[in-house]
């Protein structure tokens, strides 16, 4: 998938993305509209009216395209990646500045969401808050469909804990089996009384 290609540098070996939490495109639409109007439409319209300004219009259009790509990446890379191992927070602040943090599922104490205001209610976007056992809560503002995303996040956490308990159970079972075999080799099979 395309998202796996773009986010692969944030994933560990054997880690896979379960789903992605993006900001609502409505929050970026003002910037996209401004860039489309001033960076694409105006230079094309100016060139159409005055063909002699082709060089100036081309430069203006190129800058508009670069700005549009920048705005798109700003939206696309400000995400939470929910994986089968943990939650990865990615913050994109420019072409040469991005950061990420990993939140392990066992450190999450609670998951909540909040939708306040008319626009947020109508367009169904809001705030997701992760309470952690230590440190400040992690907040993602502008999440699309926050109720559904918090439910899916809770399920991903439950699935991870269930798989971890199963792996721990199998490891403990293996250790006990090894100890019992060593005891039998060293002392033999106990006789019944």
Secondary structure, 3 states (H helix, E strand, C coil): CHHHHHHHHHCCCCCCEEEEECECHHHHHHHHHHHHHHHHHHHHHHHHHCHHHHHHHHHHHHHHHHHHHHHHHHHHCCEEEEECCEEEEEEEEECCEEEEEEEEHHHEEEEEEECCCHHHHHHCEEEEEEEECCCCCEEEEEEECHHHHHHHHHHHHHHHHHHHHHHHHHHHHHHHHHHHHHHHHHHCCCCCC
